[in-house]
Amino acid sequence: MIFKKLIFLFLPFMVAAQGNVVPNGSFDEIEKKIKIGGQIELATGWSSPTDIKADLFSKNSKAEGFSAPNNSRGRENPEDGDNYAGISFYGYRGRIPRSYLQVQLNKPLDPARVYCVKFLVSLSDLSRYGCNNIGLALSEKPFTEADINNYKVQPQIKHSKNKVFQEQYTWESICKPYKAKGGEKYLCIGNFAKDEETQMLKMKRPRGIMGVQTQDAYYFVENVSVAPMDSVSACICEKEGQKMRVVYRRNLSENTQLFPEKAIEHKKAFFEFQSVSISSAAGNVLNGVTQLLNDNPMVKIEIQGHAEVLEEAKMAEENLSWQRAKNVYYYLVSKGIKEDRLSYKGYKDDNPVNNDQSPTGRKQNRRVEFKIVE
């Protein structure tokens, strides 16, 4: 039996479902319920080319260590649906072996056609390290353990600056236009570089997270897609105005000179339809809130979560507004803000900023905002 949750999303600029040639890119189609680690092959179409298998996490898992959002690696909400994968991109002095994700595409890529290749990553809370060399490779043939161990795989998709990804409590996009040679039918995600060529940073365990840090750089992986450029509006992941996902953004300039309460209360983090995950754009806003709180150590705030009418009608039991506020709370705590300076509350759809039920009006209501309380 396949466990699959129907997700209602308003994503007019997102990769069209028929355009994405990656089967089960969100890992939501699974054969059985997850019980232990290394069960990536339960996700339809996915496997690991090495002996060390990737992990699978799910809201439906009864195995506490591999559930979502809370699991043995920390805490992360799926970006879409119920599931995501997890792999190790770096192990300190080789003590923890790397793992990889592989899938066969629905059809080979067309020669000379340009595709938008994209996937999301989030560093697990209990990782001792963050690293660079996070890449995605495409090939005509399946990837083998021998080729990976002998460093014969050259990923075509990486961040332009090959940066160390160190964000927790939020998903970061890696994407790039790719001109196909033709015939590429397999995709693999992992670190294909040598240890001495991999940059790593030590991470502090986020406040409020219990457990022992693992001696590796372990990332959750979500929403893998390879889609023709004519099916997307843009393929930009490294700029503020990315439009692969439409999330309403409007915040005052960081240069605006305001009193702390005014600056903080003008900040808003916006969410996708029926989602409680913190996007890259929302993470940038919250980093600004973190800086304001650090600069004004006496300020305390209430984190106020809100939902729009359609979300509340379909998912009232999920209490989206409260979950959004709670996730923002944990994000700020993970950045070093003391818990006693923060409180959070969900206001459902009771306080809309826009009563217009147009797509734009609804986007403005899917938000978290901040109120100075002391």
C-alpha positions in Angstrom: 0.0 0.0 0.0 1.3 3.4 -0.9 0.9 6.1 1.8 0.3 9.4 0.0 -1.1 12.7 1.2 -2.8 15.0 -1.2 -1.3 18.5 -0.8 -3.4 21.5 -1.8 -0.9 24.2 -2.9 -1.3 27.4 -4.8 2.0 27.6 -6.6 1.5 29.2 -10.0 5.3 29.7 -10.6 6.3 26.3 -9.2 7.7 23.6 -11.4 4.6 22.1 -13.1 4.0 18.5 -11.8 4.0 17.2 -15.4 7.3 19.0 -16.1 9.3 17.4 -13.3 11.0 14.3 -14.6 12.1 13.2 -11.1 9.7 10.6 -9.8 8.5 11.1 -6.2 10.7 14.1 -5.8 9.2 14.9 -2.3 9.7 11.3 -1.1 6.0 11.1 -0.2 5.1 7.9 -2.0 6.4 5.1 0.2 5.8 1.3 0.2 5.6 0.7 3.9 5.9 2.6 7.2 9.4 3.5 8.3 10.8 1.5 11.2 14.5 1.9 11.2 17.3 4.0 9.5 18.6 3.3 6.0 15.2 2.6 4.5 15.4 5.1 1.6 14.3 2.3 -0.7 10.8 2.4 0.8 10.4 5.7 -1.1 9.2 4.7 -4.5 12.0 5.1 -7.1 14.8 6.0 -4.7 17.9 4.1 -3.6 21.4 4.5 -2.4 24.3 3.5 -4.7 26.6 2.7 -1.7 26.4 0.2 1.1 25.5 2.9 3.5 21.9 3.7 2.8 20.2 7.1 3.1 17.5 7.6 5.7 13.8 8.4 5.3 11.8 10.5 7.8 8.0 10.7 7.9 5.1 12.2 9.9 3.5 8.8 9.6 6.5 6.9 11.0 5.9 5.2 14.4 9.7 4.9 14.8 10.5 7.9 17.0 14.0 8.3 15.6 12.7 8.6 12.0 9.5 10.6 12.4 8.9 14.2 11.5 9.2 16.9 12.6 11.1 15.5 15.7 13.6 12.7 15.1 17.0 11.4 16.2 18.7 14.1 14.2 16.8 17.0 15.6 13.8 18.8 14.3 12.6 19.7 10.8 9.1 20.0 9.1 8.7 18.6 5.6 8.6 21.4 3.1 5.8 19.6 1.3 3.7 16.6 2.3 4.8 14.2 5.0 8.3 13.0 4.2 11.9 13.9 3.5 15.3 12.0 3.1 18.5 12.4 5.1 22.1 11.8 4.1 25.6 12.4 5.5 27.7 14.7 3.3 30.8 14.6 5.5 32.2 12.5 8.4 34.9 13.8 10.7 38.1 11.9 9.8 36.0 9.4 8.0 34.5 8.1 11.2 31.0 8.3 9.8 30.7 7.3 6.2 28.9 9.4 3.7 25.6 8.4 2.1 24.0 9.2 -1.2 20.6 9.5 -2.9 19.9 8.1 -6.4 16.9 7.9 -8.6 16.1 7.0 -12.2 14.3 9.9 -14.1 11.0 9.3 -15.7 12.6 9.8 -19.1 16.0 10.7 -20.5 16.9 14.4 -20.8 16.6 15.9 -24.3 19.9 16.9 -26.0 20.6 20.7 -25.8 17.4 21.3 -23.9 17.9 23.5 -20.8 16.4 22.2 -17.5 16.0 23.8 -14.1 17.5 21.4 -11.6 16.7 22.0 -7.9 16.7 20.4 -4.5 16.3 21.7 -0.9 18.6 20.9 2.1 18.5 21.7 5.8 21.3 20.9 8.2 20.2 18.7 11.0 20.3 20.2 14.5 22.6 17.6 16.0 25.2 17.8 13.3 28.6 18.7 14.7 29.6 20.2 11.3 28.2 21.9 8.3 30.0 21.5 4.9 30.3 22.6 1.3 30.5 20.4 -1.8 26.8 19.6 -1.7 26.1 18.6 -5.2 23.8 16.8 -7.7 25.1 14.8 -10.6 23.3 13.6 -13.7 24.4 10.6 -15.8 23.3 8.3 -18.6 24.2 5.3 -16.4 23.5 4.4 -12.8 26.0 5.7 -10.3 28.2 3.1 -8.7 30.0 2.8 -5.4 33.3 2.4 -7.2 32.9 5.6 -9.2 31.9 7.5 -6.1 34.8 6.1 -3.9 37.3 6.8 -6.7 36.0 10.4 -7.0 35.1 9.9 -10.7 31.7 11.7 -10.3 31.6 15.4 -11.1 28.3 17.0 -10.0 26.9 19.5 -12.5 24.7 21.3 -9.9 26.3 23.1 -6.9 26.0 26.5 -5.3 27.8 29.0 -7.4 30.2 29.8 -4.5 30.2 26.3 -3.2 29.3 27.7 0.2 29.0 25.8 3.5 25.3 25.3 4.2 24.7 25.8 7.9 21.1 26.8 8.2 18.9 24.8 10.6 15.1 25.1 11.0 14.8 26.2 7.4 15.2 24.7 3.9 17.7 26.2 1.5 17.5 25.9 -2.2 20.3 24.7 -4.5 19.4 25.1 -8.2 20.9 25.9 -11.5 19.9 25.8 -15.2 21.5 22.8 -16.9 21.9 22.3 -20.6 21.6 18.6 -21.2 24.0 16.6 -23.3 21.1 14.2 -24.0 20.4 10.8 -22.5 21.0 11.6 -18.9 18.6 9.3 -17.0 20.0 9.0 -13.5 20.4 11.6 -10.7 22.5 11.3 -7.6 22.9 13.7 -4.6 25.8 13.8 -2.2 29.4 15.0 -1.6 31.6 13.7 -4.4 34.8 15.5 -3.4 37.7 14.3 -1.2 37.7 15.1 2.5 40.7 17.4 2.1 38.8 19.3 -0.6 35.8 19.7 1.6 35.4 22.8 3.8 33.6 22.2 7.1 32.5 24.4 10.0 31.9 23.4 13.6 28.3 24.0 14.7 27.0 24.7 18.2 24.0 22.6 19.3 20.9 24.9 19.1 19.3 25.9 22.3 16.3 23.7 23.2 17.6 20.7 21.3 18.5 17.7 23.4 20.9 14.9 22.4 24.5 14.3 21.5 25.9 15.9 18.3 27.0 13.5 15.6 30.5 13.8 14.2 29.3 14.5 10.7 27.5 17.0 8.4 24.0 15.4 8.1 21.4 17.1 5.9 17.7 16.6 5.3 16.8 16.6 1.6 13.5 17.6 0.0 11.7 18.5 -3.2 14.1 17.3 -5.9 13.1 18.4 -9.4 14.4 18.5 -12.9 12.1 20.4 -15.1 12.4 22.0 -18.6 12.9 25.8 -18.3 9.8 26.4 -20.4 7.7 25.0 -17.5 9.0 27.4 -14.8 9.1 31.2 -14.6 12.7 31.3 -13.3 15.5 29.2 -12.0 17.0 31.5 -9.4 18.0 30.2 -5.9 20.7 32.6 -4.8 18.9 35.9 -5.1 16.4 37.5 -2.8 13.7 37.7 -5.4 13.7 34.0 -6.2 10.4 32.9 -7.8 10.5 29.2 -8.0 8.0 29.4 -5.1 5.8 32.3 -4.7 5.9 33.5 -1.1 4.7 37.0 -0.4 7.6 39.2 0.8 7.5 42.8 1.8 9.7 44.2 4.5 11.1 47.6 5.2 14.6 48.2 4.1 17.3 47.0 6.5 18.6 50.6 6.3 15.4 52.1 7.6 16.2 54.0 10.9 13.5 53.0 13.4 13.2 52.4 17.1 13.6 48.7 17.9 9.9 48.1 18.5 9.0 49.7 15.2 11.7 47.8 13.3 10.8 44.5 14.8 7.1 45.0 14.4 7.5 45.8 10.7 9.1 42.4 10.1 6.9 39.7 8.7 7.8 36.1 7.7 5.5 34.7 5.0 4.5 31.1 4.4 3.4 29.0 1.5 -0.2 27.6 1.4 -0.8 25.1 4.1 2.9 25.0 5.0 4.6 25.6 8.3 8.2 25.3 7.0 10.4 28.3 7.1 11.5 29.2 3.5 14.8 30.7 2.6 13.1 34.1 2.2 11.5 33.8 5.6 14.8 32.7 7.1 16.4 35.9 5.9 13.7 37.9 7.6 14.2 36.0 10.8 17.9 36.6 10.7 17.1 40.3 10.6 14.8 39.8 13.7 17.6 38.0 15.4 20.0 40.8 14.8 17.5 43.4 16.1 17.0 41.3 19.3 20.8 40.9 19.8 21.2 44.7 19.4 18.4 45.3 21.9 18.8 42.8 24.7 16.1 44.1 26.9 13.4 43.7 24.2 10.9 40.8 24.6 8.5 39.8 21.9 5.4 37.7 21.2 5.6 35.7 18.0 2.2 35.8 16.4 1.2 33.2 13.8 -1.6 33.7 11.3 -3.4 31.7 8.6 -5.6 32.5 5.7 -9.3 31.5 5.4 -8.9 28.7 2.9 -6.1 27.1 5.0 -8.1 27.3 8.2 -11.2 25.8 6.5 -9.2 22.8 5.2 -6.7 22.2 8.0 -8.3 23.6 11.2 -7.2 20.6 13.2 -3.6 21.2 12.2 -3.6 24.7 13.9 -1.3 26.1 11.2 -1.0 29.6 12.8 0.3 28.1 16.1 2.7 25.8 14.3 4.1 28.6 12.3 4.6 30.7 15.4 6.2 27.7 17.2 8.6 27.0 14.3 9.7 30.7 14.3 10.2 30.5 18.1 12.5 27.5 17.7 14.3 29.2 14.8 15.1 32.2 16.9 16.1 30.1 19.9 18.5 28.1 17.6 20.1 31.5 16.7 20.9 32.1 20.4 17.9 34.2 21.5 17.0 33.3 25.1 13.7 31.5 25.6 12.5 33.9 28.3 12.5 36.8 25.7 10.1 34.9 23.5 6.6 33.7 23.6 4.3 32.5 20.7 0.7 32.3 19.9 -1.5 31.3 17.0 -4.3 33.6 15.9 -5.8 31.3 13.2 -7.5 33.5 10.5 -8.9 35.9 13.0 -6.7 38.9 12.1 -6.3 39.2 8.3 -4.3 42.1 7.0 -6.2 41.8 3.7 -9.8 40.7 3.3 -9.4 40.4 -0.4 -9.6 36.7 -1.3 -7.5 37.1 -4.4 -4.2 35.1 -4.5 -2.2 38.2 -3.5 -4.5 39.0 -0.7 -4.4 35.5 0.7 -0.6 35.4 0.5 -0.4 38.4 2.8 -2.4 36.6 5.5 -0.1 33.6 5.6 2.4 35.1 8.0 4.2 35.4 11.3 4.7 38.8 12.8 6.1 40.2 16.0 4.8 42.3 18.9 6.9 44.0 21.6 5.6 42.9 25.0 8.2 44.3 27.3 
